[in-house]
Amino acid sequence: MSDPLQCTFEDARRNHLRDGIALSTAAKVAFFEEMVELAFRFGARDRLAERQSEIIARSWDDEDHSI
């Protein structure tokens, strides 16, 4: 492909995947650690806990607790 403006979405997607595969293990681990840090910083753990408690409460309400 000589003209970079002729790159299709599929071409870009394939190139992006190849670039990710080509990263070193250390770079992949560093990226993962950065994503975990961002998730923690923006409260993902707290939101997950809230969702899980809501799911547990709903399942408790749906069950028959008669003896």
C-alpha positions as a Markdown table, in Angstrom:
| # | Residue | x | y | z |
|---|---|---|---|---|
| 1 | Met | 0.0 | 0.0 | 0.0 |
| 2 | Ser | 1.8 | 3.1 | -1.2 |
| 3 | Asp | -0.8 | 5.8 | -0.2 |
| 4 | Pro | -1.3 | 5.9 | 3.6 |
| 5 | Leu | -4.6 | 7.7 | 3.0 |
| 6 | Gln | -5.9 | 4.6 | 1.3 |
| 7 | Cys | -5.7 | 2.6 | 4.6 |
| 8 | Thr | -9.1 | 0.9 | 5.4 |
| 9 | Phe | -10.4 | 0.3 | 8.9 |
| 10 | Glu | -9.5 | -3.3 | 8.6 |
| 11 | Asp | -6.0 | -2.4 | 7.6 |
| 12 | Ala | -5.7 | -0.1 | 10.6 |
| 13 | Arg | -7.1 | -2.7 | 12.9 |
| 14 | Arg | -4.7 | -5.4 | 11.6 |
| 15 | Asn | -1.8 | -3.0 | 12.0 |
| 16 | His | -2.8 | -2.1 | 15.5 |
| 17 | Leu | -3.0 | -5.8 | 16.5 |
| 18 | Arg | 0.4 | -6.5 | 14.9 |
| 19 | Asp | 1.9 | -3.6 | 16.8 |
| 20 | Gly | 0.5 | -5.0 | 20.1 |
| 21 | Ile | 1.8 | -8.4 | 19.4 |
| 22 | Ala | 5.2 | -7.0 | 18.6 |
| 23 | Leu | 5.5 | -5.3 | 22.0 |
| 24 | Ser | 8.0 | -6.9 | 24.4 |
| 25 | Thr | 6.7 | -8.7 | 27.4 |
| 26 | Ala | 8.0 | -6.0 | 29.7 |
| 27 | Ala | 6.1 | -3.3 | 27.7 |
| 28 | Lys | 2.9 | -5.4 | 27.9 |
| 29 | Val | 3.3 | -5.8 | 31.7 |
| 30 | Ala | 4.0 | -2.1 | 32.0 |
| 31 | Phe | 0.8 | -1.3 | 30.0 |
| 32 | Phe | -1.3 | -3.6 | 32.1 |
| 33 | Glu | 0.1 | -2.1 | 35.4 |
| 34 | Glu | -0.7 | 1.4 | 34.1 |
| 35 | Met | -4.3 | 0.3 | 33.2 |
| 36 | Val | -4.8 | -1.2 | 36.7 |
| 37 | Glu | -3.5 | 2.0 | 38.3 |
| 38 | Leu | -5.8 | 4.1 | 36.3 |
| 39 | Ala | -8.8 | 1.9 | 37.1 |
| 40 | Phe | -7.9 | 2.1 | 40.8 |
| 41 | Arg | -7.4 | 5.8 | 40.7 |
| 42 | Phe | -10.8 | 6.4 | 39.1 |
| 43 | Gly | -12.7 | 4.2 | 41.6 |
| 44 | Ala | -13.4 | 1.1 | 39.5 |
| 45 | Arg | -13.0 | -1.1 | 42.5 |
| 46 | Asp | -15.7 | 0.8 | 44.5 |
| 47 | Arg | -18.1 | 0.8 | 41.5 |
| 48 | Leu | -17.5 | -2.9 | 41.1 |
| 49 | Ala | -18.3 | -3.5 | 44.8 |
| 50 | Glu | -21.5 | -1.5 | 44.5 |
| 51 | Arg | -22.6 | -3.4 | 41.4 |
| 52 | Gln | -21.9 | -6.7 | 43.1 |
| 53 | Ser | -23.8 | -5.8 | 46.3 |
| 54 | Glu | -26.8 | -4.7 | 44.1 |
| 55 | Ile | -26.7 | -8.1 | 42.3 |
| 56 | Ile | -26.5 | -10.0 | 45.6 |
| 57 | Ala | -29.4 | -7.9 | 47.0 |
| 58 | Arg | -31.5 | -8.6 | 43.9 |
| 59 | Ser | -30.8 | -12.3 | 44.0 |
| 60 | Trp | -31.7 | -12.4 | 47.7 |
| 61 | Asp | -35.0 | -10.6 | 46.9 |
| 62 | Asp | -35.8 | -13.1 | 44.1 |
| 63 | Glu | -35.3 | -16.2 | 46.3 |
| 64 | Asp | -38.0 | -17.8 | 48.4 |
| 65 | His | -36.9 | -17.6 | 52.0 |
| 66 | Ser | -39.8 | -19.4 | 53.6 |
| 67 | Ile | -39.1 | -22.3 | 55.9 |
